[in-house]
């Protein structure tokens, strides 16, 4: 979405339509727009001057920056209509909504005039043909009950495929509870774990509570151990112990170790799975490890050299090698020759304030956590530090609260 002068305002995440009790198509009320700060606002259709294939342009004027809040009898097109189960009036066949067409009528209002549906065949291996029908040919008189019907999530998941986990989490947070659960049930474990890591604490607990115990344990196993530990720490003792028991021992062991530390210490902030190499590893091996796409940029910025064993807690910690140094050395050289032995390490009981000063003093985005016996326990990354420095509930903090001087834009 762009303003009248071509300035970027944000990304369109959904359409809001007003449901009607009669058989007339719902009127499109406006757009849900996500600002760069991930805050979602409502922009009325009256403000829209043009709609192109890749952009929407607004007319001159102010935009209310209040957080979008769905009202009764409003429906989110992506969040609630997509994948909804409907009946084709002419044939009585049950179908799912796969797309919705918006069109302008004589009053210059935009309505959801057409619906693309696919019949349910009852066979997983076969999919019915897509039909494009008028709204009144599909929904019938029970339109206001639409959002109470069970929905698939295949079309919405297709939309999510191109979005970052943090953006999916923001969209999921704004969905009605029923729809949120349906989407969570349809996501695979790895994707759901990534999304849960980006949700506010209350949403994390709510979704974990919705899942059956076996799947909840699987999700915790898939999450980064430090994020899993943070989530478990929010649960009551009985629920936490039950889920830990259901996890595989090798997956629960690092989480249990993290739970021994206070959440505002280096031990509570660290991940127990940094890149660890033995001294006889080559620079080429180290570069191959940091290329792992599953690593965050911060965690990939540094490798740690230790005596065996290489699993944390490791053998004797020898030092670290920064990625810039790896890029400057011949690939056949050993990492032992590039180790930075002078960089101080953090103790697991170091307070958050000490960790913050450490990052500022050494201009780092990753730091080693070493115990009194020189065993590497893990690493703290700057994103986890920021997570704990920001106010509680920062993921839900409104853009206006962060920028009180801006009421409109």
HELIX and SHEET records of a PDB file:
HELIX    1   1 UNK A   45  UNK A   47  5                                   3    
HELIX    2   2 UNK A   77  UNK A   81  3                                   5    
HELIX    3   3 UNK A  135  UNK A  137  5                                   3    
HELIX    4   4 UNK A  140  UNK A  148  5                                   9    
HELIX    5   5 UNK A  154  UNK A  160  1                                   7    
HELIX    6   6 UNK A  165  UNK A  174  1                                  10    
HELIX    7   7 UNK A  177  UNK A  186  1                                  10    
HELIX    8   8 UNK A  189  UNK A  197  1                                   9    
HELIX    9   9 UNK A  201  UNK A  210  1                                  10    
HELIX   10  10 UNK A  213  UNK A  222  1                                  10    
HELIX   11  11 UNK A  225  UNK A  233  1                                   9    
HELIX   12  12 UNK A  237  UNK A  246  1                                  10    
HELIX   13  13 UNK A  249  UNK A  259  1                                  11    
HELIX   14  14 UNK A  266  UNK A  269  1                                   4    
HELIX   15  15 UNK A  283  UNK A  290  1                                   8    
HELIX   16  16 UNK A  299  UNK A  301  5                                   3    
HELIX   17  17 UNK A  323  UNK A  328  1                                   6    
HELIX   18  18 UNK A  335  UNK A  338  5                                   4    
HELIX   19  19 UNK A  352  UNK A  362  1                                  11    
HELIX   20  20 UNK A  382  UNK A  389  1                                   8    
HELIX   21  21 UNK A  394  UNK A  396  5                                   3    
HELIX   22  22 UNK A  399  UNK A  402  1                                   4    
SHEET    1   A 4 UNK A  40  UNK A  44  0                                        
SHEET    2   A 4 UNK A  27  UNK A  34 -1                                        
SHEET    3   A 4 UNK A  11  UNK A  18 -1                                        
SHEET    4   A 4 UNK A  74  UNK A  76 -1                                        
SHEET    1   B 2 UNK A  48  UNK A  51  0                                        
SHEET    2   B 2 UNK A  56  UNK A  58 -1                                        
SHEET    1   C 4 UNK A  85  UNK A  87  0                                        
SHEET    2   C 4 UNK A  94  UNK A 104 -1                                        
SHEET    3   C 4 UNK A 110  UNK A 119 -1                                        
SHEET    4   C 4 UNK A 130  UNK A 134 -1                                        
SHEET    1   D 3 UNK A 276  UNK A 277  0                                        
SHEET    2   D 3 UNK A 302  UNK A 306  1                                        
SHEET    3   D 3 UNK A 317  UNK A 322 -1                                        
SHEET    1   E 2 UNK A 366  UNK A 370  0                                        
SHEET    2   E 2 UNK A 376  UNK A 381 -1                                        
END                                                                             
